[in-house]
């Protein structure tokens, strides 16, 4: 990409502003939070919610999205527009930045001098950051030559800012994060993730999808009543379920009920939830890869016949691709949702390819299916996988075409996998499966790993004294 003289001047000026921001005094009692794509989601969201509840530290959310700001203001949460006077002031004077991807989640030009804690957004299987050596992102993190390196230092500013601290739940993640982010051991804190810890700590905050589904069975009015009751307790999470089982009631779900009756399935049985969360395909290929990877009408017919709902959540960078895929019965686009952690425990099957969401689902015993319809393309033109990923014990079926996937969506296949993961006390095959499942869970999450809230509070208190 060619840059004009004006682009170079602007990049250099911004870099100078970043350097000068280190001169500002910063308050130890103030923390800023932000998230990728200006949303209110992921690890930073749940750390923000927890500390607002406990009042451990002053928590301020920063965003460039006016709708997100209005939403949080309506919940009496402290939030400011990034380039408002207060947004700039707090960006210059807060001691702590907590973010999910890069410091630009908050303010990439005013962060120097703050303690930058990258909560990240997943435990990786595919190579990330400075470990990327193939695909279009390689030129950002590993440019060839001094001029290209200088150019990326200026124009990919936030990608080249090293965090002061990251959370790591296991020795494997220590190794991956140290390499990918160029960290030493002192910059890694042994802890789990806020987004999973939150629903362990606040078990009453779970947006129970099965409760919502059961209330749906009686009448549309009953489900709306149920969701409105939950919204007073857990507004952000209930809002997602309200969208799912509210807006889709009259079309998708009612049609499901009618067709289920015709198929001989009792409408009193709540539908199973299948969640599909693929990784971002950063090769920028033309067309919609998901349109080719599925026979969507055939999938819809299968879902109706088996009383299942298929929730489609594409990566934020590909969310628009879902629009053309959700005109089918029992297939619901949730790509616009903040995240899925409020109802992850209620998912009956998780389908992914390389997304680390499956790692978050491991402690829940969720049946998993890997659908890698473009494995060769992904590894050649997108990103390589980490070596360890190729050596993981088998914990889930791996499908490369739609027919194979459809077999794994059969209710009996899902039930068998669930039973093997939880029980594993009968046949040798079941025992082996459970052993593998537990081994992989421990590989990523370690044993008796401290929760993120306690670990972060402890280190902040130490630094204050």
C-alpha positions as CSV (number, residue, x, y, z in Angstrom):
1,X,0.0,0.0,0.0
2,X,1.4,3.4,-1.0
3,X,1.2,6.3,1.5
4,X,1.2,10.0,0.6
5,X,3.5,12.5,2.2
6,X,0.5,13.7,4.3
7,X,0.0,10.1,5.6
8,X,3.7,10.0,6.7
9,X,3.4,13.4,8.4
10,X,0.2,12.3,10.2
11,X,1.8,9.0,11.3
12,X,4.9,10.7,12.6
13,X,2.8,13.4,14.5
14,X,0.7,10.7,16.1
15,X,3.8,8.8,17.2
16,X,5.1,12.0,18.8
17,X,1.9,12.5,20.7
18,X,2.1,8.9,21.9
19,X,5.6,9.5,23.2
20,X,4.6,12.8,24.9
21,X,1.7,11.2,26.7
22,X,4.2,9.4,29.0
23,X,4.8,12.7,30.7
24,X,1.3,12.9,32.2
25,X,0.7,11.9,35.9
26,X,-1.6,9.0,36.1
27,X,-4.0,8.0,38.9
28,X,-3.5,4.6,40.6
29,X,-7.2,4.4,41.4
30,X,-8.5,4.7,37.8
31,X,-8.8,2.0,35.1
32,X,-10.0,2.3,31.5
33,X,-11.6,-0.5,29.6
34,X,-12.4,-0.9,25.9
35,X,-13.0,-3.6,23.3
36,X,-12.5,-4.5,19.7
37,X,-14.8,-2.9,17.1
38,X,-16.0,-0.5,19.7
39,X,-18.3,-3.1,21.3
40,X,-19.1,-3.9,24.9
41,X,-17.9,-7.5,25.0
42,X,-15.3,-10.1,25.9
43,X,-12.8,-10.1,28.8
44,X,-12.7,-6.4,29.3
45,X,-16.5,-6.2,29.6
46,X,-16.6,-8.8,32.4
47,X,-13.7,-7.4,34.3
48,X,-15.4,-4.0,34.1
49,X,-18.7,-5.4,35.3
50,X,-17.1,-7.2,38.2
51,X,-15.1,-4.3,39.5
52,X,-18.0,-1.9,39.1
53,X,-19.9,-4.3,41.3
54,X,-17.1,-4.6,44.0
55,X,-15.9,-1.0,43.6
56,X,-12.3,-2.3,43.7
57,X,-11.2,0.6,41.4
58,X,-12.8,3.3,39.5
59,X,-13.9,1.7,36.2
60,X,-14.4,3.8,33.0
61,X,-15.5,2.4,29.6
62,X,-14.2,4.1,26.5
63,X,-15.7,3.7,23.1
64,X,-16.1,5.4,19.7
65,X,-19.6,3.9,19.3
66,X,-22.4,6.3,20.4
67,X,-24.9,3.5,20.6
68,X,-22.7,1.6,23.0
69,X,-22.2,4.7,25.1
70,X,-26.0,5.3,25.3
71,X,-26.6,1.7,26.3
72,X,-24.1,1.9,29.2
73,X,-25.3,5.3,30.3
74,X,-28.8,3.9,30.5
75,X,-27.5,1.3,32.9
76,X,-25.8,4.1,35.0
77,X,-22.3,3.0,34.1
78,X,-19.4,5.4,33.6
79,X,-18.6,5.6,29.9
80,X,-17.2,8.3,27.6
81,X,-16.7,8.9,24.0
82,X,-13.1,8.4,23.0
83,X,-12.5,11.9,21.7
84,X,-14.7,13.8,24.1
85,X,-12.9,16.1,26.6
86,X,-13.5,13.6,29.4
87,X,-12.5,10.7,27.2
88,X,-9.2,12.4,26.4
89,X,-8.6,13.5,30.0
90,X,-9.1,10.0,31.4
91,X,-7.0,8.4,28.6
92,X,-4.2,10.7,29.7
93,X,-4.6,10.3,33.5
94,X,-5.6,6.6,34.1
95,X,-2.9,4.3,35.3
96,X,-4.5,1.1,33.9
97,X,-5.7,0.2,30.4
98,X,-7.6,-3.1,30.1
99,X,-8.3,-4.2,26.5
100,X,-9.1,-7.2,24.4
101,X,-6.9,-6.8,21.3
102,X,-4.9,-3.6,21.1
103,X,-4.6,-0.3,23.0
104,X,-6.7,1.3,20.2
105,X,-9.6,-0.4,22.0
106,X,-9.2,2.5,24.3
107,X,-6.9,5.1,22.8
108,X,-3.7,4.1,21.0
109,X,-2.2,7.6,20.9
110,X,-2.6,8.6,24.6
111,X,-1.6,5.3,26.3
112,X,2.1,5.8,26.9
113,X,2.9,5.8,30.6
114,X,-0.2,3.7,31.5
115,X,0.0,0.0,32.6
116,X,-1.3,-1.8,29.5
117,X,-3.0,-5.1,30.4
118,X,-3.9,-7.1,27.3
119,X,-6.7,-9.5,28.3
120,X,-6.7,-10.9,24.7
121,X,-9.7,-12.6,23.2
122,X,-8.8,-16.3,23.1
123,X,-6.2,-19.0,23.7
124,X,-4.7,-19.6,20.3
125,X,-4.5,-22.6,18.0
126,X,-3.7,-20.6,14.9
127,X,-0.6,-18.4,15.0
128,X,-1.0,-14.9,16.3
129,X,0.9,-11.6,16.2
130,X,4.6,-11.9,15.8
131,X,4.4,-15.7,15.2
132,X,2.5,-15.1,12.0
133,X,4.7,-15.8,9.0
134,X,2.2,-16.6,6.3
135,X,-0.8,-14.7,4.9
136,X,-1.5,-11.0,4.7
137,X,-0.9,-10.3,8.4
138,X,2.7,-11.5,8.1
139,X,3.7,-8.2,6.5
140,X,2.3,-6.3,9.5
141,X,4.2,-8.3,12.2
142,X,7.2,-9.6,10.3
143,X,8.0,-7.1,7.5
144,X,11.1,-7.7,5.3
145,X,13.8,-5.0,5.4
146,X,14.5,-1.9,7.5
147,X,12.2,0.4,5.5
148,X,9.3,-2.0,5.7
149,X,9.9,-2.4,9.4
150,X,10.0,1.4,10.0
151,X,6.8,1.7,7.9
152,X,4.9,-0.8,10.0
153,X,6.2,0.8,13.3
154,X,4.5,4.0,12.2
155,X,1.4,2.8,10.3
156,X,0.7,-0.3,12.4
157,X,1.4,1.5,15.6
158,X,-0.8,-0.3,18.1
159,X,0.2,-3.8,16.9
160,X,3.8,-3.0,17.8
161,X,3.1,-1.8,21.4
162,X,4.1,-4.5,23.8
163,X,1.6,-5.0,26.7
164,X,2.9,-4.8,30.2
165,X,0.9,-7.7,31.4
166,X,-1.1,-10.6,30.0
167,X,-3.1,-13.4,31.7
168,X,-2.0,-17.0,31.1
169,X,-3.8,-20.0,32.6
170,X,-1.1,-22.6,31.8
171,X,2.5,-23.3,30.8
172,X,1.4,-23.9,27.2
173,X,-0.1,-20.5,27.0
174,X,3.0,-19.0,28.7
175,X,5.0,-20.3,25.8
176,X,2.6,-19.1,23.1
177,X,2.1,-15.6,24.5
178,X,5.8,-15.1,25.2
179,X,6.6,-15.8,21.6
180,X,3.6,-14.1,20.0
181,X,3.8,-10.8,22.0
182,X,7.6,-10.8,22.8
183,X,7.0,-11.1,26.5
184,X,9.2,-12.3,29.3
185,X,8.0,-14.3,32.3
186,X,7.5,-11.2,34.5
187,X,4.8,-10.0,32.0
188,X,2.7,-13.1,32.4
189,X,0.2,-13.5,35.2
190,X,-1.1,-17.0,36.0
191,X,-4.9,-16.7,35.9
192,X,-8.0,-17.7,34.0
193,X,-10.2,-15.3,31.9
194,X,-12.7,-12.8,33.2
195,X,-15.3,-13.8,30.6
196,X,-15.4,-17.4,32.0
197,X,-14.8,-16.5,35.6
198,X,-17.7,-14.0,35.6
199,X,-20.4,-16.7,35.1
200,X,-18.7,-19.0,37.7
201,X,-18.7,-16.2,40.3
202,X,-22.1,-14.8,39.4
203,X,-24.0,-18.1,38.6
204,X,-27.3,-16.3,38.9
205,X,-26.3,-14.0,36.0
206,X,-26.3,-16.9,33.5
207,X,-28.8,-16.2,30.8
208,X,-30.4,-19.7,30.8
209,X,-31.2,-20.5,27.2
210,X,-33.0,-23.7,28.2
211,X,-35.2,-21.7,30.6
212,X,-36.0,-19.4,27.8
213,X,-36.7,-22.2,25.4
214,X,-39.0,-23.9,27.8
215,X,-41.0,-20.8,28.4
216,X,-41.2,-20.5,24.6
217,X,-43.0,-23.8,24.4
218,X,-46.1,-22.5,26.2
219,X,-46.6,-19.3,24.3
220,X,-44.8,-16.4,22.8
221,X,-46.2,-14.2,25.5
222,X,-44.8,-16.3,28.3
223,X,-41.3,-16.2,26.8
224,X,-41.4,-12.4,26.5
225,X,-42.5,-12.2,30.1
226,X,-39.7,-14.5,31.2
227,X,-37.1,-12.5,29.4
228,X,-38.3,-9.2,30.7
229,X,-38.1,-10.5,34.2
230,X,-34.5,-11.6,33.7
231,X,-33.5,-8.2,32.1
232,X,-33.8,-6.4,35.4
233,X,-31.2,-8.8,36.9
234,X,-28.8,-9.1,34.0
235,X,-29.7,-6.5,31.3
236,X,-26.8,-7.0,28.9
237,X,-27.1,-10.8,28.7
238,X,-30.9,-10.9,28.7
239,X,-30.9,-8.4,25.9
240,X,-29.2,-11.0,23.7
241,X,-31.8,-13.7,24.5
242,X,-34.6,-11.2,24.1
243,X,-33.4,-10.6,20.6
244,X,-33.0,-14.3,19.9
245,X,-36.3,-15.6,21.4
246,X,-38.2,-12.4,20.8
247,X,-37.7,-11.1,17.3
248,X,-37.5,-14.6,15.9
249,X,-40.6,-15.9,17.6
250,X,-43.2,-15.1,15.0
251,X,-41.1,-16.3,12.0
252,X,-38.3,-18.8,12.7
253,X,-39.5,-20.4,15.9
254,X,-43.2,-20.5,15.1
255,X,-42.4,-22.1,11.8
256,X,-40.2,-24.6,13.6
257,X,-43.2,-25.6,15.9
258,X,-45.5,-26.2,12.9
259,X,-43.0,-28.2,10.9
260,X,-42.0,-30.2,14.0
261,X,-45.5,-31.3,14.4
262,X,-45.7,-32.3,10.8
263,X,-42.5,-34.3,11.3
264,X,-43.9,-36.2,14.2
265,X,-41.8,-34.4,16.9
266,X,-43.5,-33.3,20.1
267,X,-43.5,-29.5,20.3
268,X,-43.3,-29.8,24.1
269,X,-39.6,-30.8,23.8
270,X,-37.3,-27.8,23.8
271,X,-35.1,-27.5,20.8
272,X,-31.4,-28.3,21.0
273,X,-29.0,-25.4,20.5
274,X,-26.1,-25.8,18.0
275,X,-23.7,-22.9,18.0
276,X,-21.5,-22.3,14.9
277,X,-18.5,-20.0,15.5
278,X,-15.9,-20.1,12.7
279,X,-12.6,-18.2,12.7
280,X,-11.9,-15.1,10.7
281,X,-10.5,-16.0,7.2
282,X,-8.0,-13.2,6.8
283,X,-6.9,-14.1,3.3
284,X,-9.5,-11.6,2.0
285,X,-10.8,-14.1,-0.6
286,X,-13.6,-13.1,-2.8
287,X,-17.1,-14.4,-2.3
288,X,-18.7,-16.0,0.7
289,X,-16.9,-19.2,1.8
290,X,-19.8,-20.2,4.1
291,X,-22.3,-20.2,1.2
292,X,-20.2,-22.9,-0.4
293,X,-19.4,-24.9,2.7
294,X,-23.0,-25.7,3.6
295,X,-26.1,-26.9,1.8
296,X,-28.2,-24.4,3.8
297,X,-31.6,-25.7,2.7
298,X,-30.6,-29.3,3.6
299,X,-29.3,-28.1,6.9
300,X,-32.5,-26.3,7.6
301,X,-34.6,-29.4,6.8
302,X,-32.4,-31.5,9.2
303,X,-32.8,-28.9,12.0
304,X,-36.6,-28.9,11.7
305,X,-36.8,-32.7,11.5
306,X,-34.7,-33.0,14.7
307,X,-36.0,-30.0,16.7
308,X,-32.7,-28.1,16.6
309,X,-31.7,-24.5,16.3
310,X,-28.5,-23.4,14.5
311,X,-27.0,-20.2,15.8
312,X,-24.6,-18.6,13.4
313,X,-22.0,-16.3,14.8
314,X,-19.3,-15.1,12.4
315,X,-16.2,-13.1,13.3
316,X,-16.8,-9.3,13.5
317,X,-14.7,-8.8,10.4
318,X,-17.0,-11.2,8.5
319,X,-20.4,-10.5,10.2
320,X,-21.9,-9.1,7.0
321,X,-21.5,-12.5,5.3
322,X,-24.2,-14.0,7.5
323,X,-26.9,-11.8,6.1
324,X,-27.5,-14.0,3.1
325,X,-27.4,-17.3,5.1
326,X,-30.2,-16.8,7.6
327,X,-33.3,-16.8,5.5
328,X,-33.8,-20.5,6.4
329,X,-36.0,-21.9,9.1
330,X,-34.2,-22.7,12.4
331,X,-31.0,-20.8,11.3
332,X,-30.5,-17.7,13.3
333,X,-27.8,-15.1,12.8
334,X,-26.3,-13.9,16.1
335,X,-23.2,-12.3,14.7
336,X,-24.4,-8.9,16.1
337,X,-24.4,-10.3,19.7
338,X,-21.9,-8.8,22.1
339,X,-20.7,-12.3,22.9
340,X,-22.0,-15.8,23.7
341,X,-20.7,-16.3,27.3
342,X,-24.1,-15.7,28.9
343,X,-25.5,-18.8,27.4
344,X,-22.5,-20.9,26.5
345,X,-23.2,-23.4,29.2
346,X,-26.6,-24.1,27.6
347,X,-25.2,-24.9,24.1
348,X,-25.8,-28.6,23.2
349,X,-23.1,-28.6,20.5
350,X,-20.3,-26.2,19.5
351,X,-19.1,-26.2,15.9
352,X,-15.9,-24.4,15.0
353,X,-12.8,-24.8,12.9
354,X,-9.9,-23.0,14.6
355,X,-11.7,-20.6,16.9
356,X,-10.5,-20.7,20.5
357,X,-14.1,-20.6,21.8
358,X,-13.9,-24.4,22.0
359,X,-11.2,-24.0,24.7
360,X,-13.6,-21.9,26.8
361,X,-16.3,-24.7,26.3
362,X,-14.0,-27.5,27.5
363,X,-14.6,-27.0,31.3
364,X,-18.4,-27.2,30.5
365,X,-18.1,-30.6,28.9
366,X,-19.8,-29.3,25.7
367,X,-19.8,-31.6,22.7
368,X,-17.5,-30.1,20.0
369,X,-17.2,-30.6,16.3
370,X,-14.5,-29.2,14.1
371,X,-15.7,-28.3,10.6
372,X,-12.6,-27.5,8.5
373,X,-14.0,-27.3,5.0
374,X,-11.0,-25.3,3.7
375,X,-8.2,-26.5,5.8
376,X,-5.6,-26.5,3.0
377,X,-6.5,-22.9,1.9
378,X,-6.7,-21.6,5.5
379,X,-3.2,-22.8,6.4
380,X,-1.7,-21.8,3.0
381,X,-3.3,-18.4,2.6
382,X,-4.4,-17.3,6.0
383,X,-2.3,-18.5,8.9
384,X,-0.3,-21.5,10.1
385,X,-1.4,-23.5,13.1
386,X,0.8,-23.9,16.1
387,X,2.7,-27.1,16.2
388,X,1.0,-28.3,19.4
389,X,-2.4,-28.1,17.7
390,X,-1.6,-30.9,15.3
391,X,-0.7,-33.2,18.3
392,X,-3.7,-32.7,20.5
393,X,-5.5,-35.9,21.6
394,X,-8.8,-36.5,19.8
395,X,-11.6,-34.8,21.7
396,X,-14.0,-34.1,18.8
397,X,-14.8,-35.3,15.3
398,X,-13.1,-33.4,12.5
399,X,-15.2,-32.9,9.3
400,X,-14.0,-31.6,6.0
401,X,-17.3,-31.7,4.0
402,X,-20.9,-31.0,4.7
403,X,-22.1,-34.7,4.6
404,X,-19.6,-35.5,7.4
405,X,-20.8,-32.6,9.4
406,X,-24.5,-33.5,9.0
407,X,-23.8,-36.9,10.5
408,X,-22.4,-35.2,13.6
409,X,-25.5,-33.1,13.9
410,X,-27.6,-36.1,14.5
411,X,-29.1,-36.0,18.0
412,X,-27.7,-39.5,18.8
413,X,-24.2,-38.4,17.8
414,X,-24.4,-35.3,20.1
415,X,-25.8,-37.4,23.0
416,X,-23.1,-40.0,22.7
417,X,-20.3,-37.3,22.7
418,X,-21.9,-35.6,25.7
419,X,-22.1,-38.9,27.6
420,X,-18.5,-39.8,26.8
421,X,-17.2,-36.5,28.0
422,X,-19.1,-36.6,31.3
423,X,-19.3,-40.3,32.2
424,X,-16.6,-42.3,30.4
425,X,-17.1,-45.1,32.9
426,X,-18.3,-47.9,30.6
427,X,-16.4,-49.0,27.5
428,X,-12.7,-48.5,26.9
429,X,-13.6,-46.1,24.1
430,X,-15.6,-43.9,26.4
431,X,-12.8,-44.0,29.1
432,X,-10.2,-43.0,26.4
433,X,-12.4,-40.1,25.2
434,X,-12.9,-38.7,28.7
435,X,-9.2,-39.0,29.5
436,X,-8.3,-37.1,26.3
437,X,-11.0,-34.5,27.0
438,X,-9.6,-33.9,30.6
439,X,-6.0,-33.8,29.3
440,X,-6.7,-31.2,26.8
441,X,-8.7,-29.1,29.3
442,X,-5.8,-29.2,31.7
443,X,-3.3,-28.4,28.9
444,X,-5.1,-25.1,28.3
445,X,-6.4,-24.3,31.7
446,X,-3.9,-25.8,34.1
447,X,-4.8,-27.1,37.5
448,X,-6.3,-25.0,40.3
449,X,-5.5,-21.8,38.3
450,X,-6.4,-18.6,40.1
451,X,-9.4,-16.7,38.8
452,X,-8.6,-13.5,36.9
453,X,-10.3,-11.1,39.3
454,X,-8.3,-12.2,42.4
455,X,-5.0,-12.4,40.5
456,X,-5.3,-8.9,39.0
457,X,-6.5,-7.4,42.3
458,X,-3.5,-8.9,44.1
459,X,-1.0,-7.6,41.6
460,X,-2.5,-4.1,41.6
461,X,-2.5,-3.9,45.4
462,X,1.1,-5.0,45.4
463,X,2.0,-2.2,42.9
464,X,0.2,0.4,45.0
465,X,2.3,-0.4,48.1
